[in-house]
Amino acid sequence: GAAPASRKAAGPAGAGAALPAEKKGELFALVTSRTVLSRPGHDFSIALEVMQAQKKKDEEASAKAKEARGGSGADKRARAEDKASADSAKRARAAAPGGRRTPIIMAPVSRSAMVQVMNASSLLEHGEYKTCRELEAAGERRPPETVIVRNIDGHDIKFLLLDAPHRVRSHQWRDVVGVIVDGPAWQFKQYPWKNPVDIFETAAGIHFRFKDEQEPATVKGWKVHRLALERAQRHGDRVVAAEFWRQIENHLRLKRREFLPKTNR
């Protein structure tokens, strides 16, 4: 009669009721994909390696797809501006008769400057000054550069206007023949010349202001031609624009004759 009792006592022990505490803990140990795939007698580590390799491949493909789409909006705009600047310079060089180099006029990059790349064409090509705010209100966008055609001695000369020094190619600096001066010296911080004095020995410096404004002290100490516009009246704009080009042309004849037609050198 004792045998059944002994078998009954052995039952719970087989279920782990009499196991030590540390052994019981092992029964409830956390199981990960790695432990399952690497159990003794069931080595599936190769499957885990395949899964990890596929995951890495998917991540790389996703990163490449994002890069192909162009990244962030700021990156897209910066690349578009750089490409537009390079393309514009290339077109201007190709359009120059006989492969002649394209003269460059640097404008202030500051958005508070009176004459910038955005509104330079309205004054210097069409003879009517318009503020950048007026042009933006009319739906125009800020271009990274602009090209203005000027007829000199019966020949059309294309002038490329740029503003951001970091977008100017190293070989283009030798083609800078004019600088529209804003006033603060930091405008020339990224220029290749050591100081403004050296700049205006190479390029014609021209400063614009309104007649009711004080002339910046910095400009007074530089070899810069000063031009003043009426703030509210536009009838004198053409005279000011003509004087700007007279200064540029005089500079070309005196120091940069390589940019003039061969018949006038």
C-alpha positions in Angstrom: 0.0 0.0 0.0 3.0 2.3 0.4 4.1 2.2 -3.2 1.4 4.5 -4.5 2.2 7.1 -1.9 5.9 7.1 -3.0 4.9 7.5 -6.6 2.6 10.4 -5.6 5.5 12.1 -3.7 7.7 11.8 -6.7 5.3 13.6 -9.0 5.7 17.2 -7.7 9.5 16.7 -7.6 9.4 15.9 -11.3 7.5 19.2 -11.9 10.2 21.2 -10.1 8.3 21.8 -6.8 11.3 20.6 -4.8 13.9 22.3 -7.0 16.3 24.8 -5.3 15.4 28.5 -5.8 18.2 29.2 -8.2 17.1 26.3 -10.4 13.5 27.6 -10.4 14.8 31.0 -11.6 16.4 29.3 -14.6 13.0 28.0 -15.7 11.8 31.6 -16.2 15.0 33.1 -17.7 14.4 35.7 -20.5 14.7 34.1 -23.9 16.1 36.2 -26.8 16.3 35.4 -30.5 20.0 34.7 -30.1 19.5 32.2 -27.3 16.7 30.4 -29.1 18.7 30.2 -32.3 21.8 29.0 -30.5 20.4 26.4 -28.2 22.5 23.2 -27.8 21.7 20.8 -30.6 19.7 23.5 -32.5 22.4 25.9 -33.9 20.5 28.4 -36.1 23.2 31.1 -35.9 23.6 31.2 -39.7 19.9 32.2 -39.9 20.6 35.1 -37.5 23.5 36.3 -39.5 21.4 36.3 -42.7 18.7 38.3 -40.9 21.3 40.8 -39.7 22.9 41.1 -43.1 19.5 41.7 -44.7 18.6 44.4 -42.1 21.9 46.2 -42.8 21.3 46.0 -46.5 17.8 47.5 -46.1 19.1 50.4 -44.0 21.8 51.2 -46.6 19.3 51.1 -49.4 17.0 53.5 -47.4 19.9 55.9 -46.8 20.8 55.9 -50.5 17.2 56.6 -51.5 17.0 59.5 -49.1 20.3 60.9 -50.5 19.0 60.5 -54.0 15.9 62.5 -53.1 18.1 65.4 -52.2 18.2 65.4 -48.4 16.8 68.4 -46.6 15.2 71.5 -48.2 18.1 73.7 -47.1 20.6 71.3 -48.8 18.5 71.3 -52.0 18.4 75.1 -52.1 22.1 75.4 -51.5 22.9 72.9 -54.3 20.5 74.6 -56.6 22.1 78.0 -56.0 25.6 76.7 -56.5 24.6 74.9 -59.7 22.8 78.1 -61.0 25.8 80.2 -60.2 28.2 77.8 -62.0 25.8 77.4 -65.0 25.4 81.1 -65.3 29.1 81.7 -65.4 29.5 78.9 -68.0 26.8 80.4 -70.2 28.3 83.9 -69.9 31.7 82.6 -70.9 30.3 80.7 -73.8 28.4 83.7 -75.0 31.4 86.0 -75.0 32.8 86.6 -78.5 35.9 84.6 -79.2 35.8 82.9 -75.8 36.6 86.2 -74.1 36.5 86.1 -70.3 33.4 87.5 -68.6 33.9 90.6 -66.4 32.4 90.2 -62.9 30.9 92.8 -60.6 30.6 91.8 -56.9 27.5 93.1 -55.1 26.9 93.1 -51.3 25.5 89.8 -49.9 23.8 91.8 -47.1 20.0 91.9 -47.5 19.9 95.4 -46.1 22.2 96.8 -48.8 20.8 99.4 -51.1 21.9 97.7 -54.3 22.0 93.9 -54.4 22.1 91.2 -57.0 18.3 91.1 -56.8 17.6 94.7 -57.7 20.8 95.7 -59.6 19.3 95.0 -63.0 16.4 97.3 -62.5 18.8 100.2 -61.8 21.8 99.4 -63.9 20.1 97.9 -66.9 16.7 99.6 -67.0 17.5 102.9 -65.3 14.9 102.7 -62.5 15.8 102.0 -58.9 13.5 99.5 -57.1 13.9 98.1 -53.6 14.2 94.4 -53.1 11.1 94.5 -51.0 9.2 95.9 -54.0 10.4 93.2 -56.3 9.6 90.5 -53.7 6.1 91.9 -53.4 5.7 91.6 -57.2 6.6 87.9 -56.9 10.3 87.9 -57.9 12.7 85.6 -56.1 16.2 86.4 -55.0 18.6 85.0 -57.7 22.2 83.8 -56.8 23.5 85.9 -59.7 22.3 88.0 -62.7 23.8 88.9 -66.1 23.6 92.5 -67.4 24.5 93.3 -71.0 26.2 96.7 -71.6 27.0 98.0 -75.0 30.5 99.5 -75.1 31.7 101.0 -78.3 29.2 99.2 -80.4 29.9 95.8 -78.8 27.7 94.0 -76.3 29.6 93.0 -73.1 28.0 90.6 -70.6 28.7 91.5 -67.0 28.1 88.7 -64.4 26.9 90.0 -61.0 27.6 87.8 -58.0 27.3 88.4 -54.3 28.3 85.4 -52.1 32.1 85.1 -52.0 32.1 81.4 -51.1 30.3 80.7 -54.4 32.9 82.5 -56.5 35.3 80.0 -58.1 39.0 80.7 -57.6 39.6 81.4 -61.2 36.7 83.9 -61.3 38.3 86.3 -58.8 40.8 87.5 -61.5 37.8 88.6 -63.6 36.3 90.9 -60.9 36.4 94.4 -62.4 33.9 96.2 -60.1 32.6 96.1 -56.5 29.4 97.6 -55.3 30.3 98.8 -51.8 27.8 98.6 -49.0 29.9 100.2 -46.2 30.9 97.7 -43.5 34.3 96.2 -44.0 33.1 92.7 -43.3 31.6 92.7 -46.8 35.2 91.8 -48.0 36.0 89.3 -45.3 36.0 86.3 -47.7 37.6 88.2 -50.6 41.1 86.9 -51.6 42.7 90.4 -51.2 44.2 91.4 -47.8 42.3 94.6 -47.4 39.9 97.0 -49.2 42.8 99.2 -50.4 44.1 96.3 -52.5 40.6 95.5 -53.8 40.1 98.9 -55.2 43.4 98.9 -57.0 42.2 95.9 -58.9 38.4 96.6 -59.2 36.4 99.8 -59.5 34.6 100.5 -56.2 31.2 102.2 -56.3 29.1 103.1 -53.3 25.3 103.9 -53.5 23.4 105.8 -50.9 20.3 108.0 -50.7 21.0 111.7 -50.7 19.4 112.2 -47.3 21.7 109.6 -45.7 25.1 110.1 -44.1 28.1 108.6 -46.0 29.7 105.7 -44.0 33.0 106.7 -42.5 34.7 103.6 -43.9 33.8 104.6 -47.5 35.4 108.0 -47.0 38.8 106.3 -46.5 38.6 104.1 -49.5 39.2 104.7 -53.2 35.5 104.4 -54.0 33.3 106.5 -56.3 30.1 107.7 -54.5 26.7 107.9 -56.1 23.6 109.3 -54.5 19.9 108.6 -55.4 16.8 110.5 -54.5 14.8 108.5 -52.0 11.3 109.2 -53.5 12.0 110.6 -57.0 13.0 108.3 -59.8 13.7 110.8 -62.7 17.4 111.0 -61.8 18.0 107.2 -61.7 19.2 107.0 -65.3 21.8 109.6 -64.7 23.1 107.7 -61.7 23.1 104.4 -63.7 25.0 106.1 -66.6 27.7 107.4 -64.1 28.1 103.8 -62.7 28.8 102.5 -66.1 31.1 105.4 -66.9 33.2 104.4 -63.9 33.3 100.8 -64.9 34.2 101.5 -68.5 37.0 103.9 -67.4 38.4 101.3 -65.2 38.4 98.7 -68.0 40.2 101.2 -70.4 42.8 102.1 -67.8 43.5 98.7 -66.1 41.5 95.9 -67.5 41.6 96.2 -71.3 41.5 92.4 -71.8 37.7 92.7 -71.3 37.2 95.2 -74.1 36.7 94.2 -77.7 40.0 93.7 -79.5 39.4 96.7 -81.8 39.3 99.0 -78.7 42.3 97.7 -76.8 
